[in-house]
Structures are given as structure tokens and as C-alpha cells.
Amino acid sequence: MSGPRKPARHFELDEGSSLRGIMRLGTYLGVTLGLSLPQLALLLLRNRGRSLLPRFYHRLTCRIIGLDVEQRGTMSRAAPTLFVSNHTSYLDIPVFGSLIEGSFVAKTEVSRWPVFGWLSRMQRTVFVDRKRGTTHRQRDDLQRRLDAGDNLILFPEGTSNDGNSVLPFRSALLSVAEREARGQPLTVQPVSITYTQLNALPMCYRNRAYVAWYGDMTLGGHLWTFTRLGRARVVVEFHPPVLMSDFRSRKELTQHCYQTIAAGVDKALSGRAPD
């Protein structure tokens, strides 16, 4: 999830409460441990609850760590759906997890992260190796999950960014959309995610670094800083779903998703009301 770009400068914590941070992180760890065993049992039993419990967990996580989620638009109810979104931070995971019953697509390195790698496995994350020559195998792995009726959440930027813009999308990551899923054209829904307020005030370019995680920022330090603050508002807009058959090529589909999502981010950043 960390990207190649570095922030212009590191921000210094000049506000927030250490007590709040300790209480939030302690509560988060307690909830995580308390729900891990039930989720493990559901996974072993292959019970449908293995997809429902993570939504409940992520909703609790958002409330605990201070994320207020505003949903706009209508979420696709087609099963399966490939949700395509921009990527700002590891905070995107609980936000999307609280709304979508599905699994994330993440790079292989995430599986080796302390705690978060374990949590991602518990949500049946699909790990992909982005080395050259592995695209065919990755597409097959994604196809098996889609054929099983599982929704997938994909970040085609390939990395997180500073939250002020959207990086170009990699069309190779959408190659799975060229195939049918369960005998039907795959539904693809662009989704934009934008962090708009911090402590009820509009989030400007400078303080967006409190939520965006990119460059050489450390995960632990960033999470500690964020949990010490008040509350952040995040706008998630579900744009009209499309089919691969609506486009002449995968690159055209990728460009449509990029333009739609970039426009959604720009609208949320400007404070314009939803259409």
C-alpha cells in the first residue's frame, strides 16, 4: 500500500490526546481479539457469516478510531461485483469493509505485515504478485473468487496516494473484467473515496496527511497520530455500474473508471452536493 512518492514534508503532531489514542487502540485491539475466534470458526465451517461478520467488525472499527462514513449513490447488488476505487490509506479498508460484503485485492507484501496481514487473511483477501509474468495466474485467482459469487474490491492505482488527486489506473489489474463470471458479464462499479473533514472542519491540503498514508510514512506512527485526533469524515460515492461489454477494450473501461472516480473525488473535495 505504500507508494513511491514522498510527502513534501512530515507533519508534526501539535494537537490531539494521548489518552484518546490509548483508549481507541486498546478498544480496537480488544474488539479484534474478541471477534477473531468467531470469524475463524466461520471460515473453517464455510458459513456465510464469514462474509457478514467482517462488515460488523469494520463498522465497529470506524466508530472506535474516529471515522464517520457518508455513503452516496447506490451500491451494486449484482453478485459478484468488482468494485474499483482510488486508494488513499489503510483507513480505506475499514471504510469499505463497513459498507461492502466482499474481499479486498491486495499486493502479496500485505500478507506479511504484522497484525494487518493476519486480519486480511481473516477477511479472505486475494493476494496478488505484481511482478511481470504473473498476470495470468493473478487473473485466474480472481476469476475463481468471482465464479464463487464473491464481490471483490480493487485499487487499480496499485499504491496509496496523498488524497488530493487520483493516480493513473493500471489496466492490467482490470484484466479479470474481460471474462464472464458465473456465465454472465462481470459488473464493474467505480467507487470514489474522499476524506473531507477533520474535527468538523474542512480538510485542507496540509492536514490531509493525517489520514493519507503514502511515501515513507510508517504505519504504526501514522495510526498513533490519527487515533489521537478527534473524528474524520469520509465520503464514499458509488457511481453507476457498468459492464465490460459497454466498452471496446479493457483500457477503455479502465479510463472510464479513472475519469469517473477522479471526478467524484474532485466533487467531494470541493464540497459540492451530490447529484
C-alpha positions in Angstrom: 0.0 0.0 0.0 2.9 2.4 0.5 3.7 4.4 -2.7 6.8 5.7 -4.4 6.0 9.3 -3.8 7.1 11.0 -0.7 5.1 13.8 1.1 6.5 17.3 0.7 7.3 17.2 4.4 6.4 15.2 7.5 3.7 16.8 9.7 4.3 17.3 13.3 1.6 16.5 15.9 0.5 19.7 17.6 -2.9 18.6 18.7 -4.7 15.5 19.9 -4.9 13.5 23.1 -2.6 10.6 24.1 -5.3 9.3 26.4 -7.8 9.2 23.5 -5.2 7.4 21.4 -4.6 4.8 24.1 -8.3 4.2 24.7 -9.1 3.9 21.0 -6.2 1.5 20.3 -7.0 -0.6 23.4 -10.6 -0.9 22.5 -9.7 -1.7 18.9 -7.4 -4.5 19.9 -10.0 -5.9 22.4 -12.7 -6.0 19.7 -10.3 -7.5 17.2 -9.3 -10.3 19.6 -12.9 -10.9 20.7 -14.2 -11.3 17.1 -11.2 -13.3 15.8 -12.2 -16.7 17.1 -15.8 -16.5 15.9 -14.5 -15.4 12.4 -12.0 -18.3 12.4 -14.8 -20.7 13.2 -17.0 -19.3 10.4 -14.1 -19.7 8.0 -13.5 -23.3 8.9 -17.2 -24.1 8.7 -17.5 -22.2 5.4 -20.5 -20.5 6.9 -22.0 -17.4 5.1 -21.4 -15.4 8.3 -17.7 -15.4 7.3 -18.6 -12.5 4.9 -21.1 -10.8 7.3 -19.0 -10.7 10.5 -16.3 -8.6 8.8 -18.8 -5.9 8.0 -19.9 -5.7 11.6 -16.2 -5.6 12.7 -15.3 -2.8 10.3 -18.3 -0.7 11.4 -17.2 -1.0 15.0 -13.6 -0.2 13.9 -14.8 3.0 12.2 -16.7 4.1 15.2 -13.8 3.3 17.6 -11.0 5.0 15.7 -13.0 8.1 14.7 -14.2 7.6 11.1 -17.6 8.9 10.1 -18.7 7.4 6.8 -21.1 9.2 4.4 -22.4 7.0 1.6 -23.6 8.5 -1.6 -25.0 6.7 -4.6 -26.4 3.2 -4.9 -24.3 0.2 -4.3 -24.5 -2.6 -6.9 -26.5 -5.6 -5.7 -25.2 -7.9 -8.5 -23.3 -10.9 -7.3 -20.5 -10.8 -8.0 -19.4 -7.2 -8.5 -15.9 -5.9 -9.0 -15.7 -2.6 -7.0 -13.0 -0.3 -8.4 -11.7 2.6 -6.2 -9.0 5.1 -5.6 -6.7 4.4 -2.7 -5.7 6.9 0.0 -4.8 5.0 3.1 -5.0 1.8 5.1 -8.0 3.5 6.6 -9.8 2.8 3.3 -10.0 -0.9 4.5 -12.4 -0.4 7.4 -14.4 2.2 5.5 -15.1 -0.1 2.5 -15.3 -3.1 4.8 -18.1 -1.4 6.7 -20.2 -1.0 3.5 -19.4 -3.8 1.2 -19.8 -7.5 1.8 -16.7 -8.7 -0.1 -13.0 -9.3 -0.1 -10.1 -7.0 -1.0 -7.4 -7.5 -3.6 -4.0 -6.6 -2.1 -0.4 -7.0 -3.0 1.4 -10.0 -1.6 3.5 -7.9 0.8 0.4 -7.1 2.9 0.1 -10.8 3.9 3.4 -10.4 5.7 2.5 -7.3 7.7 2.2 -7.8 11.5 -1.4 -7.9 12.6 -2.8 -6.5 9.4 -1.6 -9.4 7.4 -3.4 -11.8 9.7 -6.6 -9.7 9.6 -6.5 -9.6 5.8 -6.4 -13.4 5.7 -9.4 -13.5 8.1 -11.4 -11.5 5.5 -10.3 -13.8 2.7 -8.2 -11.2 0.9 -6.9 -12.1 -2.5 -3.2 -11.5 -2.6 -1.6 -10.7 -6.0 2.1 -10.7 -7.0 2.7 -7.7 -9.2 5.9 -9.0 -10.8 6.0 -9.3 -14.5 4.8 -12.6 -16.0 2.3 -13.3 -13.2 -0.7 -11.5 -14.6 -2.2 -14.8 -15.9 -2.0 -16.5 -12.6 -3.4 -13.5 -10.8 -6.4 -13.3 -13.2 -7.1 -17.0 -12.6 -7.1 -16.5 -8.8 -9.5 -13.6 -9.1 -11.7 -15.5 -11.5 -12.2 -18.4 -9.1 -13.4 -16.0 -6.4 -15.8 -14.2 -8.8 -17.1 -17.5 -10.1 -17.9 -18.4 -6.4 -20.0 -15.3 -6.3 -17.7 -13.2 -4.1 -17.5 -9.5 -4.5 -14.0 -8.1 -4.9 -12.6 -4.6 -4.0 -9.8 -3.5 -6.2 -7.4 -0.5 -6.1 -6.1 -0.1 -9.6 -3.7 2.7 -8.8 -1.5 0.0 -7.3 -0.5 2.2 -4.4 -1.9 4.7 -1.9 -1.6 8.5 -2.5 -1.8 11.8 -0.8 -5.6 12.0 -1.1 -5.6 15.2 -3.1 -5.7 13.6 -6.5 -6.1 10.2 -8.2 -3.1 8.4 -9.7 -3.4 6.7 -13.2 -5.0 3.3 -13.1 -3.2 0.1 -14.3 -5.4 -1.6 -16.9 -3.7 -4.9 -16.2 -5.3 -5.1 -12.8 -8.7 -5.0 -14.5 -8.0 -7.9 -16.9 -10.4 -10.1 -14.9 -13.2 -7.9 -16.2 -12.7 -9.3 -19.7 -14.1 -12.7 -18.6 -17.6 -13.7 -17.6 -18.4 -14.5 -14.0 -20.9 -17.3 -13.4 -21.8 -17.2 -17.1 -22.7 -13.5 -17.1 -20.7 -10.4 -17.9 -19.0 -9.1 -14.8 -20.5 -6.0 -13.2 -17.9 -3.3 -12.5 -18.7 -0.4 -10.2 -16.5 2.7 -9.9 -16.3 4.0 -6.3 -14.6 7.2 -5.1 -13.4 7.6 -1.5 -12.5 11.1 -0.2 -11.6 12.3 3.3 -13.3 15.7 3.6 -13.3 16.9 7.2 -11.2 16.6 10.3 -12.8 17.6 13.7 -15.8 19.0 11.7 -13.6 21.4 9.7 -12.9 21.1 6.0 -9.7 19.1 5.4 -7.1 21.2 3.6 -4.1 20.1 1.6 -1.8 20.3 4.6 -3.8 18.3 7.2 -4.8 15.6 4.7 -1.6 13.9 5.7 -3.3 13.0 9.0 -5.4 10.4 7.0 -3.4 9.8 3.8 -0.7 7.1 4.2 2.0 7.1 1.5 5.6 7.6 0.7 7.9 6.7 3.7 5.3 7.2 6.4 5.4 4.4 9.0 2.2 2.5 9.7 2.4 2.4 13.4 3.4 6.1 13.8 0.6 7.2 11.4 -2.0 5.2 13.2 -1.0 6.5 16.6 -1.2 10.1 15.3 -4.6 9.6 13.7 -6.2 7.9 16.8 -5.1 10.8 19.0 -7.2 13.2 16.9 -11.0 13.8 17.0 -13.1 12.5 14.1 -12.7 12.4 10.4 -15.5 12.4 7.8 -15.0 10.3 4.7 -17.3 10.4 1.6 -17.8 7.2 -0.3 -19.7 7.6 -3.6 -20.9 4.6 -5.6 -21.1 5.6 -9.2 -23.3 3.8 -11.9 -22.1 0.2 -12.5 -21.0 -0.8 -16.0 -20.2 -4.0 -17.9 -17.1 -4.8 -20.0 -19.4 -5.2 -23.0 -20.2 -1.4 -22.7 -16.6 -0.7 -23.9 -14.4 -1.6 -26.8 -11.4 -2.6 -24.7 -10.1 -3.1 -21.2 -8.1 0.1 -21.5 -11.3 2.0 -22.3 -13.0 0.5 -19.3 -10.0 1.5 -17.1 -10.1 5.0 -18.4 -13.8 5.3 -17.7 -13.3 4.2 -14.1 -10.5 6.6 -13.7 -12.3 9.6 -15.0 -15.5 8.8 -13.1 -13.6 8.3 -9.8 -11.4 11.3 -10.3 -14.5 13.5 -10.9 -16.1 12.0 -7.7 -13.0 12.9 -5.6 -12.9 16.4 -7.1 -16.6 16.9 -6.3 -16.2 15.8 -2.7 -13.0 17.9 -2.2 -14.8 21.0 -3.5 -17.7 20.4 -1.1 -20.3 20.2 -3.9 -23.6 18.5 -3.1 -24.2 15.0 -4.6 -26.1 14.9 -7.9 
